[in-house]
Amino acid sequence: MTFDIQKIRQDFPILARTVHGKPLVYLDNAATTQKPRQVIDALVHYYEHYNANIHRGLHTLAEEATAAYEESRLKAGRFINAAHPEQEIIFTRNTTEGINLVAHGWGRKNLKSGDEILFSAIEHHSNLVPWQMIALETGAKVRYVDIDETGHLVWDDLLEKLNAKTKIVAISQMSNVLGTINDVKAIAEVAHKFGAVLLIDGAQSVPHMPVDVQDLDCDFLAFSAHKMLGPTGVGVLYGKRDILNAMDPFLGGGEMIMKVTYEESTYAALPNKFEAGTPNIADVIAFGAAIGYLEGLGMDAVREHEIAITQYAIDALSRVEGVKIFGPEDAHEKGGAVTFNYGDLHPHDLSQVLDQEGVAIRAGHHCAQPLMRRLGVVATARASFYIYNTNEDVDALVDALGAADRIFGSSSSEARGGAGHAVTA
Ligand SMILES: Cc1ncc(COP(=O)(O)O)c(C=O)c1O
C-alpha cells in the first residue's frame, strides 16, 4: 500500500463514532464520502476569519475570500489538467447541475429536430433526465448504447448508433452501480469523427482515478465535490474554452453580466458568465482543501488502494453462499462500487440489518432505474469504498451478512440454489 490508511483514518472524525453500539463501517462512498478535518477546518476558518461576498467587494475580507475562491478554481483545473483553469472551470452545485447547464446552455443552441443525443444503458438519472427534457424541447431524439453481460458498453452498438445526426454523446466514465469504467478516450475519438461533442459524467471517476481532460480530449466533464472529500453543494463543470465561449448562459442575474439596461444585457466573460448570483463561497474554498488532500495522497495511489480493496471485497462476497454480484469481477476494470443481492432478501431489509451492525451500505435503484430494469432486478445492495476503508471493513460487511442470514434464515437460503457468483445483465 502506498499510503497509510490508519493515519488517514485519524483525519476523519466521523470514523470514530459508533452506530447502534457498533463501530461505524462506512461503505456508502459512491453516494457521498466523509470529510477530513482539513476540509472541515477550511470551512470553519472561512466563516471565522474572512467571510465576505466575492468579486465585488473592495475591502480586505472580500479580497481574501475572492483569492481563496479563485485559488480553488485553479486547484480544480490542475486536478483534471484543464488547459485554461481560470476560464474552463465553472463552479456548480453538483454534477447534476453541470449536466443541466450543458443540456440547456449548449443544447438549446445546438440541437434541433432530427438531431440525436447518445447516452448509455448505465447512466445515472442525472445524465438521462436532462437530455430527455432538452430532447422534448428541441425535437432531438435520445438513443442509448447497450451493455453486455459483464456490464461493459457494447462497442459495436456504439459504432452503430453514432452517426452524422449525433450531436452529443453523454456518457459516464465510471458506473455508480456496476463500477464499470468506460474507455471515454476512445469514445471521444469516434464521437469527434462524426462531429459530435462528448460530455463525460465524472461523478464517480474523478474522485477515484487520475482524470486528464486534455488527454481524454472530452468537451465537457462534470463532477461533484462531495464524492471526493469535499462539502455538499459544490460541483465542477469543465468545458473547452471555445465551446463555453460560444454557449449562452444558463442562469441570468448578478455576477454574470457585463452591462445591463432595462431593455437588454451583455454577459461577462468566462467563467462568470455561468456563475450567476452569489456562489457557494465557503464550500468552494473547503473543496480546495479536499483537492489538496487527494493530491497529497496521489490519485495513482488512490486508484491502487481502490483496486486492492475492491478485489478483496469481490472475492470475499463471492465466497458467501447466495450472494450474486453484478458487474465486472476484475477490480482493474471497475471502480470501488460492488453491487450485489443476497438470496431473496430485499436490499432494503438487508441494509437495515447491516445498519444494526454498524455497516452503512446503499440499497435501492441507485438513481439508475433503466439499468435496474436492464439487469432484471428492482433494486440491489451496494457497498462502495474510499481511501479510508480497510479489508477489515469488508470483513465486517461479510460478518453482517451472516447476521442477516440468522434473522431472515430460510427466506434467503431458499433462493440460494445456484445463485453463486453470477455476473449478469
Ligand atoms: C455516475 C453519477 N452521475 C451523477 C451523479 C449525481 O451526482 P450529484 O447528486 O452530486 O449531482 C451521481 C451521484 O450519485 C453519480 O454516481
The ligand as an SDF file (V2000), in Angstrom:
LIG
                    3D

 16 16  0  0  0  0  0  0  0  0999 V2000
  -22.4850    8.4540  -12.0290 C   0  0  0  0  0  0  0  0  0  0  0  0
  -23.1850    9.5650  -11.3150 C   0  0  0  0  0  0  0  0  0  0  0  0
  -23.5940   10.6300  -12.0130 N   0  0  0  0  0  0  0  0  0  0  0  0
  -24.2020   11.6640  -11.4350 C   0  0  0  0  0  0  0  0  0  0  0  0
  -24.4410   11.6760  -10.0910 C   0  0  0  0  0  0  0  0  0  0  0  0
  -25.1450   12.8560   -9.4970 C   0  0  0  0  0  0  0  0  0  0  0  0
  -24.3160   13.4930   -8.5820 O   0  0  0  0  0  0  0  0  0  0  0  0
  -24.9110   14.7070   -7.7260 P   0  0  0  0  0  0  0  0  0  0  0  0
  -26.0680   14.1430   -6.9650 O   0  0  0  0  0  0  0  0  0  0  0  0
  -23.7800   15.1160   -6.8570 O   0  0  0  0  0  0  0  0  0  0  0  0
  -25.3310   15.7460   -8.6810 O   0  0  0  0  0  0  0  0  0  0  0  0
  -24.0660   10.5910   -9.3120 C   0  0  0  0  0  0  0  0  0  0  0  0
  -24.3860   10.5440   -7.8730 C   0  0  0  0  0  0  0  0  0  0  0  0
  -24.5010    9.5140   -7.2690 O   0  0  0  0  0  0  0  0  0  0  0  0
  -23.4080    9.5130   -9.9440 C   0  0  0  0  0  0  0  0  0  0  0  0
  -22.9890    8.4550   -9.2370 O   0  0  0  0  0  0  0  0  0  0  0  0
  1  2  1  0
  2  3  1  0
  2 15  2  0
  3  4  2  0
  4  5  1  0
  5  6  1  0
  5 12  2  0
  6  7  1  0
  7  8  1  0
  8  9  2  0
  8 10  1  0
  8 11  1  0
 12 13  1  0
 12 15  1  0
 13 14  2  0
 15 16  1  0
M  END
$$$$
